[in-house]
């Protein structure tokens, strides 16, 4: 009878330890779930921001010297036309006519 009582006490103690372990595991699972959500939000922000910008810049190619020269020649006439329009608006039509 004493052996059975001792065995029951050991099993009750083991049961209490198991219940406590289950409660702690539940708390740990909730904490880890919050960590996963927080990490996922941080990852989404990174992928949509810095990583996207990096990939866009990485995939750009530098213009060749011929392309750079063509871009400069296209910009030059446009700059002169803009200057002439600004001179007309400023009340100096003869300056605009001289540039054109």
Backbone as CSV, one residue per row, in Angstrom:
resi,resn,N_x,N_y,N_z,CA_x,CA_y,CA_z,C_x,C_y,C_z
1,UNK,0.823,-1.187,0.000,0.000,0.000,0.000,0.869,1.253,0.000
2,UNK,1.956,1.240,0.737,2.857,2.385,0.767,3.518,2.607,-0.598
3,UNK,3.832,1.544,-1.261,4.457,1.649,-2.576,3.488,2.275,-3.573
4,UNK,2.236,1.889,-3.487,1.227,2.440,-4.395,1.025,3.930,-4.110
5,UNK,1.028,4.325,-2.864,0.865,5.724,-2.487,2.061,6.539,-2.984
6,UNK,3.243,6.008,-2.818,4.452,6.698,-3.278,4.435,6.841,-4.805
7,UNK,4.001,5.795,-5.490,3.915,5.835,-6.949,2.895,6.892,-7.386
8,UNK,1.759,6.971,-6.706,0.746,7.959,-7.031,1.291,9.372,-6.826
9,UNK,2.034,9.608,-5.772,2.616,10.933,-5.508,3.620,11.318,-6.598
10,UNK,4.428,10.341,-7.015,5.390,10.606,-8.092,4.664,10.961,-9.386
11,UNK,3.601,10.236,-9.667,2.854,10.502,-10.897,2.129,11.849,-10.828
12,UNK,1.620,12.208,-9.672,0.980,13.519,-9.503,2.004,14.640,-9.719
13,UNK,3.192,14.472,-9.199,4.249,15.467,-9.385,4.626,15.570,-10.860
14,UNK,4.724,14.414,-11.529,5.049,14.406,-12.957,3.937,15.077,-13.761
15,UNK,2.691,14.856,-13.350,1.553,15.481,-14.015,1.616,17.000,-13.860
16,UNK,1.906,17.478,-12.670,2.022,18.916,-12.434,3.158,19.519,-13.265
17,UNK,4.275,18.825,-13.339,5.398,19.302,-14.156,5.010,19.361,-15.635
18,UNK,4.277,18.357,-16.095,3.852,18.324,-17.497,2.878,19.462,-17.782
19,UNK,1.941,19.731,-16.860,1.001,20.832,-17.040,1.738,22.170,-17.101
20,UNK,2.720,22.321,-16.227,3.502,23.557,-16.218,4.286,23.702,-17.523
21,UNK,4.855,22.611,-18.004,5.612,22.650,-19.258,4.693,23.011,-20.427
22,UNK,3.467,22.491,-20.434,2.520,22.802,-21.505,2.150,24.285,-21.460
23,UNK,1.924,24.821,-20.263,1.580,26.241,-20.133,2.739,27.113,-20.614
24,UNK,3.952,26.759,-20.244,5.123,27.528,-20.687,5.320,27.416,-22.193
25,UNK,5.055,26.234,-22.746,5.192,26.053,-24.190,4.166,26.909,-24.931
26,UNK,2.956,27.025,-24.386,1.937,27.872,-25.000,2.360,29.329,-25.002
27,UNK,2.920,29.797,-23.887,3.410,31.172,-23.811,4.543,31.386,-24.805
28,UNK,5.427,30.428,-24.884,6.559,30.525,-25.813,6.078,30.531,-27.263
29,UNK,5.066,29.729,-27.564,4.522,29.682,-28.924,3.898,31.034,-29.292
30,UNK,3.182,31.664,-28.354,2.596,32.974,-28.626,3.690,34.006,-28.861
31,UNK,4.732,33.976,-28.035,5.833,34.929,-28.191,6.521,34.741,-29.535
32,UNK,6.759,33.485,-29.900,7.401,33.209,-31.182,6.506,33.610,-32.352
33,UNK,5.206,33.443,-32.196,4.272,33.876,-33.241,4.337,35.379,-33.447
34,UNK,4.417,36.143,-32.344,4.556,37.599,-32.465,5.886,37.956,-33.119
35,UNK,6.937,37.226,-32.767,8.243,37.478,-33.387,8.200,37.218,-34.890
36,UNK,7.500,36.170,-35.292,7.379,35.847,-36.718,6.635,36.967,-37.441
37,UNK,5.545,37.440,-36.859,4.782,38.517,-37.487,5.622,39.784,-37.611
38,UNK,6.351,40.117,-36.556,7.195,41.310,-36.569,8.305,41.162,-37.616
39,UNK,8.892,39.995,-37.678,9.945,39.752,-38.661,9.402,39.791,-40.084
40,UNK,8.196,39.281,-40.283,7.595,39.293,-41.614,7.328,40.723,-42.059
41,UNK,6.844,41.575,-41.142,6.609,42.984,-41.490,7.923,43.668,-41.842
42,UNK,8.977,43.380,-41.076,10.276,43.987,-41.366,10.802,43.508,-42.717
43,UNK,10.618,42.233,-43.008,11.056,41.693,-44.298,10.284,42.329,-45.443
44,UNK,8.969,42.463,-45.287,8.156,43.084,-46.337,8.606,44.524,-46.584
45,UNK,8.891,45.250,-45.507,9.346,46.637,-45.655,10.696,46.680,-46.363
46,UNK,11.573,45.750,-46.041,12.886,45.710,-46.684,12.766,45.359,-48.158
47,UNK,11.954,44.362,-48.468,11.808,43.924,-49.861,11.187,45.037,-50.704
48,UNK,10.216,45.759,-50.151,9.565,46.818,-50.906,10.366,48.103,-50.970
49,UNK,11.311,48.278,-50.086,12.065,49.525,-50.038,13.501,49.372,-50.498
50,UNK,14.412,49.160,-49.558,15.835,49.127,-49.910,16.196,48.050,-50.940
51,UNK,15.639,46.857,-50.809,15.989,45.804,-51.768,15.489,46.154,-53.162
52,UNK,14.268,46.675,-53.255,13.730,47.051,-54.569,14.585,48.142,-55.203
53,UNK,14.993,49.122,-54.395,15.839,50.200,-54.928,17.184,49.646,-55.380
54,UNK,17.754,48.757,-54.581,19.033,48.163,-54.956,18.919,47.400,-56.274
55,UNK,17.894,46.581,-56.386,17.739,45.786,-57.609,17.531,46.687,-58.825
56,UNK,16.783,47.757,-58.641,16.565,48.687,-59.754,17.882,49.333,-60.166
57,UNK,18.662,49.762,-59.194,19.942,50.396,-59.517,20.943,49.382,-60.078
58,UNK,20.914,48.181,-59.541,21.844,47.149,-60.005,21.590,46.794,-61.462
59,UNK,20.322,46.770,-61.841,19.975,46.352,-63.196,20.132,47.467,-64.221
60,UNK,20.341,48.683,-63.762,20.572,49.777,-64.720,21.933,49.586,-65.362
61,UNK,22.049,50.020,-66.583,23.347,49.942,-67.247,23.843,51.359,-67.499
62,UNK,25.124,51.517,-67.439,25.722,52.829,-67.703,25.605,53.115,-69.192
63,UNK,25.282,54.364,-69.554,25.176,54.682,-70.984,26.552,54.638,-71.642
64,UNK,26.559,54.247,-72.884,27.808,54.216,-73.639,28.198,55.646,-73.978
65,UNK,29.451,55.901,-74.302,29.866,57.262,-74.665,29.045,57.836,-75.814
66,UNK,28.653,57.014,-76.780,27.848,57.499,-77.900,26.464,57.935,-77.414
67,UNK,25.890,57.181,-76.483,24.584,57.547,-75.940,24.683,58.836,-75.139
68,UNK,25.764,59.006,-74.384,25.954,60.228,-73.607,26.053,61.438,-74.534
69,UNK,26.783,61.287,-75.631,26.954,62.396,-76.573,25.612,62.741,-77.218
70,UNK,24.845,61.735,-77.581,23.540,61.971,-78.184,22.616,62.679,-77.199
71,UNK,22.677,62.307,-75.933,21.835,62.948,-74.920,22.240,64.406,-74.737
72,UNK,23.522,64.694,-74.790,23.986,66.080,-74.639,23.530,66.935,-75.813
73,UNK,23.591,66.388,-77.026,23.189,67.176,-78.196,21.682,67.392,-78.210
74,UNK,20.915,66.458,-77.660,19.468,66.631,-77.580,19.107,67.664,-76.525
75,UNK,19.859,67.736,-75.437,19.580,68.673,-74.357,19.967,70.099,-74.742
76,UNK,20.999,70.288,-75.537,21.479,71.630,-75.873,20.423,72.461,-76.609
77,UNK,19.792,71.995,-77.688,18.768,72.813,-78.351,17.587,73.099,-77.429
78,UNK,17.229,72.167,-76.604,16.104,72.377,-75.698,16.448,73.457,-74.691
79,UNK,17.676,73.531,-74.251,18.083,74.558,-73.296,18.024,75.931,-73.940
80,UNK,18.432,76.042,-75.200,18.375,77.327,-75.902,16.932,77.771,-76.104
81,UNK,16.053,76.855,-76.432,14.656,77.200,-76.630,14.034,77.649,-75.318
82,UNK,14.379,77.002,-74.235,13.870,77.401,-72.926,14.367,78.788,-72.553
83,UNK,15.614,79.105,-72.853,16.174,80.422,-72.536,15.469,81.497,-73.352
84,UNK,15.170,81.240,-74.605,14.475,82.203,-75.453,13.065,82.449,-74.958
85,UNK,12.372,81.405,-74.545,11.019,81.554,-74.020,11.052,82.365,-72.737
86,UNK,12.037,82.151,-71.914,12.157,82.903,-70.668,12.434,84.370,-70.958
87,UNK,13.227,84.656,-71.980,13.532,86.038,-72.338,12.287,86.740,-72.859
88,UNK,11.454,86.048,-73.623,10.213,86.643,-74.125,9.283,86.969,-72.966
89,UNK,9.193,86.077,-72.018,8.339,86.309,-70.866,8.868,87.446,-70.017
90,UNK,10.164,87.662,-70.015,10.765,88.720,-69.214,10.650,90.066,-69.897
91,UNK,10.126,90.135,-71.106,9.942,91.400,-71.803,11.117,91.773,-72.661
92,UNK,11.876,90.828,-73.130,13.014,91.115,-73.995,12.864,90.316,-75.281
93,UNK,11.940,90.700,-76.172,11.727,89.924,-77.392,12.925,89.944,-78.320
94,UNK,13.708,91.031,-78.306,14.859,91.045,-79.199,15.931,90.041,-78.754
95,UNK,16.038,89.776,-77.443,16.993,88.784,-76.963,16.575,87.393,-77.419
96,UNK,15.284,87.134,-77.388,14.784,85.846,-77.828,14.997,85.681,-79.320
97,UNK,14.802,86.751,-80.078,14.983,86.677,-81.522,16.451,86.475,-81.879
98,UNK,17.337,87.060,-81.081,18.771,86.921,-81.364,19.226,85.487,-81.116
99,UNK,18.660,84.814,-80.117,19.061,83.426,-79.814,18.488,82.468,-80.820
100,UNK,17.344,82.761,-81.377,16.681,81.851,-82.297,17.283,81.873,-83.657
